[in-house]
């Protein structure tokens, strides 16, 4: 007998519909899966066999053929396990299904259902196909319920799923939360949706604030640079000796950033669902802060792999990518950041597969000025030769340097500053100024200053005659490229927004120029100083 059920698999960040056709026919016992299944799906034969037996059903000693349609779509992961198992039970006439069903989930040998990564975009894809109801693992029901237009039926085991598909009527098993439309932010159609569960959103934001900015003693210039960076969505590089507070300052960022808006939250929730890093209970509202180790590989940074998984640049979308000890990162991984920093997305192409991932992030990096970290302090501790210092700074290429908006040198904090100085300004007032400046930019031009360019940037700056001449003089003095001059104007526009000024003045340009790296200098210490 032939049985057919709907399921789904992942392709990048999108769910793709898969029809699972199971033919249970007389003949020599065998189990064949066709339709471009990967290794995880081929191994589903053993999982399904054990799950059926241990759920109290009979595994039919017949010739079983499973076809995964469309045949030209590569399928991966374990999301089709439940569909294959139920298809065998329906095809062997142990279960009689009523209605049109879609099922998702991984099976254990004992018949338990386990959640799979990317459950949300897969359920949303089924909703766009006008599927009325879907069976999902009970542990993933909260995540699946974020998709609108489809009834989510949780099941803890294969036996429970079988009871659901043969029932004549299936009511809702839980009160459904309020819905919001699933936006086309990732190339998905707008028929699906995400729900906003306020309690779950608050729970998702817990514990991610980091230290308060008041913990950073001294470093007034670095604190100002960080405020401008976050207010305008710019990129920042901090250079200083070990122990000067670079990492501590970066760790305060989560407490300074405003929450994600509705559109950004939908995208962040889908990315988190596909990454499978933690259970999804509601829309993610806190901006991501990613801090990979410097031994990270090229593929882990940009994404890819057998299933085109998102990399760190995508996991940091609409948030911060913090790279500590910047020169220690692999050269290829650093150079791969150039395209997403400019375009806000990254295209991954592998044999037979291609996907475009969103990757609009802010780069915040920290580095020592030399291998020992003490060059330029004047205390004789540095023994690095000038060639060694230049070679160390040269690990960060010129094109990547040119994409960094603000450079700041952080000198060693003197003991008296750390011990006796009054407590500096905390995170709360700075976060308020950052949020106010961001709102001002969105109201004026619809985006942050870091995404402005060309005519829109010049219109936003509204340079008067003296300011215009001053900007030209600064660019000529430092020999900046057109990109460098544009970044000068962007930072100056953010400085003006923090001061609630409608026009960029000369002192805003001077502040922006103070944080720009001189193009002609190679040394990390010299470039910052």
C-alpha positions in Angstrom: 0.0 0.0 0.0 1.2 3.5 -0.8 1.1 6.3 1.9 1.9 9.9 1.4 2.6 12.6 4.0 3.9 16.2 3.9 7.0 17.2 5.8 9.8 19.8 5.3 13.6 20.2 5.3 15.9 23.2 5.6 17.7 25.0 2.8 19.7 27.8 4.3 17.3 29.8 6.5 14.2 28.7 4.5 11.9 25.7 4.9 11.3 23.6 1.8 8.3 21.3 1.5 9.0 17.6 1.0 6.4 15.0 0.2 7.3 11.6 1.8 5.9 8.7 -0.3 6.1 5.3 1.3 5.4 2.1 -0.6 5.0 -1.0 1.4 4.9 -3.9 -1.1 5.2 -7.7 -1.1 8.7 -9.1 -1.8 12.0 -9.7 -0.1 12.3 -7.5 3.0 14.3 -4.3 2.4 14.3 -0.6 3.1 15.3 1.9 0.4 15.3 5.7 0.6 15.5 7.6 -2.7 15.5 11.4 -3.4 18.9 12.9 -2.7 18.9 12.0 1.0 22.1 12.8 3.0 23.8 10.5 5.5 21.5 11.5 8.4 18.4 10.6 6.4 19.9 7.3 5.2 20.5 6.4 8.8 16.8 7.0 9.5 16.1 3.4 8.4 17.5 2.1 11.7 15.9 4.8 13.8 12.5 4.2 12.3 12.8 0.4 12.5 13.6 0.6 16.3 11.0 3.3 17.0 8.1 1.3 15.4 9.0 -1.9 17.2 9.5 -0.2 20.6 6.2 1.8 20.2 4.1 -1.4 20.2 3.7 -1.7 16.5 4.9 -4.3 14.0 7.6 -3.5 11.6 6.4 -5.1 8.3 8.7 -7.7 6.8 8.2 -6.4 3.3 9.9 -4.4 0.6 9.7 -0.7 1.7 10.6 2.1 -0.6 10.6 5.7 0.6 10.6 8.5 -2.1 11.4 12.1 -1.0 9.9 14.5 -3.5 10.9 16.7 -5.3 13.7 14.4 -6.3 16.1 17.2 -7.3 16.1 18.8 -3.9 18.8 17.8 -1.5 17.4 16.7 1.9 19.3 16.7 5.1 18.8 16.3 8.8 16.4 14.2 10.8 13.2 16.2 10.3 11.7 13.6 8.0 12.0 10.7 10.5 8.4 11.0 11.8 7.0 11.2 8.3 8.8 8.0 7.3 7.7 6.2 10.4 4.1 7.1 10.1 4.2 6.4 6.4 5.3 2.8 7.0 2.6 2.4 9.6 -0.1 3.8 7.3 1.2 1.8 4.3 1.1 -1.5 6.3 -2.5 -0.7 7.4 -1.7 -0.5 11.1 -2.8 3.2 11.2 -5.6 4.8 9.1 -5.0 8.5 8.6 -7.9 10.9 8.3 -7.4 14.3 6.6 -4.3 16.0 5.2 -1.4 15.9 7.6 2.1 17.3 7.8 4.6 15.9 10.4 8.0 17.0 11.6 10.4 15.5 14.1 13.3 13.2 14.8 12.7 9.7 16.2 14.7 7.9 18.9 15.0 4.2 19.0 12.5 4.1 21.8 9.9 6.0 19.8 10.3 9.4 21.5 10.0 12.5 19.4 12.9 15.0 19.5 12.8 18.6 18.2 15.0 19.5 15.2 16.8 22.8 14.3 14.8 25.1 12.0 11.4 24.0 13.2 10.0 27.5 12.9 10.8 28.2 9.2 9.7 24.7 8.3 6.3 25.1 9.9 6.0 28.5 8.3 6.7 26.9 4.9 3.9 24.4 5.5 1.6 27.2 6.5 2.2 28.9 3.2 1.1 25.8 1.4 -2.2 26.0 3.2 -1.6 22.9 5.3 -4.2 23.0 8.1 -2.3 21.1 10.9 1.1 19.8 11.7 2.4 17.3 14.3 5.6 18.5 16.0 7.7 17.2 18.9 6.2 18.3 22.2 9.5 20.0 23.2 9.3 22.2 20.1 5.6 23.1 20.2 6.2 26.6 21.6 8.6 27.4 18.8 6.3 25.9 16.1 3.3 27.8 17.5 5.0 31.1 16.5 4.0 30.3 12.9 0.5 31.6 12.0 -2.1 30.0 9.8 -1.6 26.4 10.9 -2.7 24.2 13.8 0.2 22.8 15.8 -0.4 19.4 17.4 2.4 18.4 19.9 3.3 14.8 20.3 5.8 13.2 22.7 6.2 9.9 20.9 5.5 8.0 17.7 2.5 6.3 19.4 1.0 9.7 20.2 1.5 10.9 16.7 -0.2 7.8 15.4 -3.2 8.5 17.6 -3.5 12.0 16.3 -3.5 11.1 12.6 -6.1 8.5 13.0 -8.4 10.6 15.1 -11.6 11.8 13.4 -11.4 15.3 14.9 -8.4 17.2 16.3 -9.0 20.2 18.5 -6.4 22.6 19.6 -4.3 21.3 22.4 -3.4 24.7 23.8 -4.5 28.3 23.7 -2.8 30.0 20.7 -0.9 33.2 21.5 -1.5 36.5 19.6 0.0 36.5 16.0 2.0 38.8 13.9 2.8 38.3 10.2 5.9 36.6 9.2 7.7 39.2 7.1 9.4 38.6 3.9 12.7 39.6 5.5 14.5 36.4 4.5 12.9 35.8 1.1 9.9 34.0 2.7 6.4 34.6 1.5 4.1 36.5 3.9 1.5 33.9 4.5 3.2 32.6 7.7 3.6 34.5 10.9 5.3 34.8 14.2 3.7 35.4 17.5 4.8 37.8 20.1 4.7 36.2 23.6 5.7 39.0 25.9 6.7 36.7 28.8 8.8 34.5 26.5 10.5 37.6 25.0 11.4 38.8 28.5 12.8 35.4 29.4 14.9 35.3 26.2 16.5 38.6 27.2 17.5 37.5 30.7 21.2 37.3 31.7 22.6 38.9 28.6 23.3 42.5 29.8 27.0 42.1 30.7 28.9 44.4 33.1 27.8 48.0 33.6 29.7 50.8 31.9 30.5 52.2 35.3 33.0 49.4 35.8 35.2 50.9 33.1 37.6 53.3 34.8 39.4 56.0 32.9 39.3 55.6 29.1 37.0 58.5 28.5 37.9 58.7 24.8 37.2 55.0 24.3 33.9 55.3 26.1 32.9 58.2 23.7 34.0 56.2 20.7 31.9 53.3 21.8 28.9 55.6 22.3 29.2 57.0 18.8 29.7 53.4 17.4 26.5 52.1 18.9 24.5 55.2 18.1 25.2 55.1 14.4 25.8 51.4 13.7 29.5 51.9 12.9 32.5 49.6 13.2 35.1 50.1 16.0 38.7 49.0 16.6 40.3 49.4 20.0 44.1 49.2 20.3 45.9 49.1 23.6 48.2 47.1 25.9 46.9 44.1 27.9 44.7 45.0 30.8 43.7 48.4 29.5 40.0 47.5 29.5 39.4 46.7 25.8 37.5 43.4 26.4 35.6 44.8 29.5 34.4 47.8 27.4 33.2 45.5 24.7 31.3 43.3 27.2 29.2 46.3 28.2 27.7 46.6 24.7 24.6 44.3 25.3 23.5 46.6 28.1 23.8 49.7 25.8 21.9 48.5 22.7 18.1 49.0 22.3 15.9 46.0 21.7 15.2 44.6 18.3 12.1 46.0 16.6 9.4 43.7 15.2 10.9 43.1 11.8 14.4 42.5 13.2 13.1 40.3 15.9 11.4 38.0 13.4 14.6 37.6 11.5 16.6 36.9 14.6 14.2 34.3 15.8 14.4 32.4 12.5 18.2 32.5 12.6 18.2 31.2 16.2 15.8 28.5 15.2 18.0 27.3 12.3 21.2 27.5 14.4 19.5 25.4 17.1 21.6 26.9 19.9 18.8 27.0 22.5 15.1 26.3 22.7 12.9 29.0 21.2 10.0 30.1 23.5 9.1 33.4 21.9 10.4 36.2 19.7 14.0 37.2 20.4 14.2 40.8 21.4 17.8 41.2 22.6 20.3 42.1 19.9 22.9 39.3 19.4 26.4 39.7 20.7 28.8 37.1 19.2 32.4 36.7 20.4 34.1 33.8 18.6 37.6 32.6 19.5 40.4 33.6 17.3 40.9 30.0 16.2 37.6 30.0 14.3 37.7 28.6 10.8 36.7 30.3 7.6 33.6 28.1 7.2 32.5 28.8 10.8 32.8 32.5 10.3 30.9 32.9 7.0 28.7 29.8 7.1 28.4 26.7 4.9 29.1 23.1 5.6 27.1 20.1 4.4 23.7 21.7 5.3 24.6 25.4 4.5 24.5 26.3 8.2 24.7 30.0 9.1 28.1 31.3 10.3 29.0 33.9 12.9 28.4 36.8 10.6 24.8 35.6 10.2 24.3 34.8 13.9 25.4 38.4 14.6 22.9 39.9 12.2 21.4 43.2 13.5 23.8 42.9 16.4 27.5 42.9 17.3 30.4 40.7 16.1 33.2 41.2 18.6 36.7 39.9 17.6 39.2 40.0 20.4 42.9 39.8 19.5 42.1 40.7 15.9 45.5 40.0 14.3 45.4 36.4 15.7 42.4 35.4 13.5 43.0 33.5 10.3 43.7 35.8 7.4 41.0 34.2 5.2 38.4 34.5 8.0 39.1 38.2 8.3 39.1 38.9 4.6 35.7 37.2 4.3 34.2 40.0 6.4 34.8 42.6 3.7 31.7 41.7 1.6 29.1 41.4 4.4 30.4 44.6 6.0 29.5 46.4 2.8 26.5 44.5 1.5 24.8 43.3 4.7 24.5 39.8 3.3 26.7 36.9 2.3 26.2 34.5 -0.6 27.4 30.9 0.1 27.8 28.6 -2.9 28.7 24.9 -2.6 28.5 22.0 -4.9 24.8 21.7 -5.9 23.7 24.3 -3.3 23.6 28.0 -2.9 22.1 30.3 -0.3 22.1 34.0 0.7 22.3 34.7 4.4 21.6 38.1 6.1 24.8 39.4 7.8 24.2 43.1 8.6 26.3 43.4 11.8 28.5 45.8 13.6 32.2 44.8 13.8 33.8 45.7 17.2 37.4 44.5 17.5 40.3 44.7 19.9 44.0 44.2 19.4 47.4 44.8 21.1 49.7 47.2 19.3 52.5 44.6 19.1 53.0 40.9 19.9 54.0 41.7 23.5 51.5 44.5 23.8 53.7 47.2 25.3 55.1 49.2 22.4 54.9 52.9 22.9 54.5 52.9 26.7 58.0 54.3 27.2 58.8 52.0 30.2 61.2 49.7 28.3 59.2 46.6 28.6 58.7 46.1 24.9 61.5 44.3 23.1 59.8 44.0 19.7 61.7 45.2 16.7 60.0 47.8 14.4 59.7 45.2 11.6 57.9 42.8 14.0 55.5 45.6 15.1 54.7 46.4 11.5 54.3 42.8 10.5 51.9 42.2 13.5 49.7 45.2 12.5 49.9 44.2 8.9 47.9 41.0 9.6 44.9 43.3 9.3 44.8 44.1 5.6 44.3 47.6 4.2 40.9 47.0 2.7 39.6 45.7 6.0 41.1 48.7 7.9 39.4 51.0 5.5 36.0 49.5 6.5 36.5 50.3 10.2 34.9 53.7 11.0 36.4 54.5 14.4 39.9 53.7 15.8 40.7 54.4 19.4 43.9 53.9 21.4 43.4 52.8 25.0 46.5 53.5 27.2 47.3 51.6 30.3 45.1 52.8 33.2 47.1 54.2 36.0 46.6 52.7 39.5 45.4 56.0 41.0 42.7 56.3 38.3 41.4 52.8 39.1 41.5 53.1 42.9 40.6 56.7 43.7 38.6 58.0 40.7 34.9 58.7 41.3 32.5 56.2 39.7 32.0 57.2 36.0 28.8 57.3 34.1 26.9 54.0 34.0 25.1 52.2 31.2 21.6 53.6 31.7 22.1 57.2 30.6 24.4 56.1 27.7 21.9 53.6 26.5 19.2 56.3 26.6 21.3 58.6 24.5 22.1 55.8 22.0 18.4 54.9 21.7 17.4 58.6 21.2 20.1 59.1 18.5 19.0 55.9 16.7 15.3 57.0 16.7 16.4 60.4 15.3 18.2 58.7 12.4 15.3 56.3 11.6 12.8 59.2 11.6 15.0 61.3 9.3 16.2 58.8 6.8 14.7 55.4 7.6 18.0 53.7 8.6 21.1 54.2 10.7 23.9 56.5 9.6 26.3 53.6 8.9 24.1 52.5 6.0 24.0 56.0 4.4 26.0 56.8 1.3 26.2 59.1 -1.7 23.5 61.7 -2.1 21.5 60.6 0.9 24.6 61.0 3.2 25.4 64.5 1.8 21.7 65.5 2.3 21.7 64.2 5.9 24.9 66.1 6.8 23.7 69.3 5.2 27.2 70.8 5.3 27.4 74.6 5.3 30.2 76.4 3.5 32.7 76.4 6.4 32.0 72.8 7.3 32.2 71.7 3.7 35.7 73.4 3.3 36.8 71.9 6.7 35.8 68.3 5.6 37.8 68.7 2.3 40.8 70.0 4.3 40.7 67.1 6.7 40.4 64.5 3.9 43.3 66.1 1.9 45.5 66.3 5.0 45.2 62.6 5.8 45.0 61.4 2.2 41.8 59.5 2.7 40.1 57.6 -0.1 36.5 58.3 -1.2 35.4 55.5 1.2 37.4 57.0 4.0 35.9 60.5 3.4 32.4 59.0 3.3 33.0 57.2 6.6 34.2 60.5 8.1 30.9 62.1 7.2 28.9 59.2 8.6 30.6 59.4 12.0 30.3 63.2 12.0 26.6 62.8 11.3 26.3 60.5 14.3 28.2 62.9 16.5 25.8 65.6 15.5 22.8 63.3 16.3 24.1 62.6 19.8 24.2 66.4 20.2 20.7 66.7 18.7 22.1 69.0 16.0 20.3 69.1 12.6 23.4 70.0 10.7 27.0 68.7 10.8 29.3 71.4 12.1 33.1 71.7 12.1 33.5 70.4 15.6 31.5 67.3 14.7 34.0 66.7 11.8 36.9 67.2 14.1 35.6 64.6 16.5 35.0 62.1 13.7 38.5 62.8 12.3 40.1 62.1 15.7 38.7 58.6 15.5 39.8 57.9 11.9 42.9 55.9 11.1 45.6 57.7 9.2 45.9 55.9 5.9 49.6 56.2 5.5 50.6 54.5 8.7 51.0 50.8 9.1 51.7 50.2 12.8 48.6 49.4 14.9 50.0 51.6 17.6 50.7 54.5 15.3 47.4 54.2 13.5 45.6 54.5 16.8 47.7 57.3 18.2 
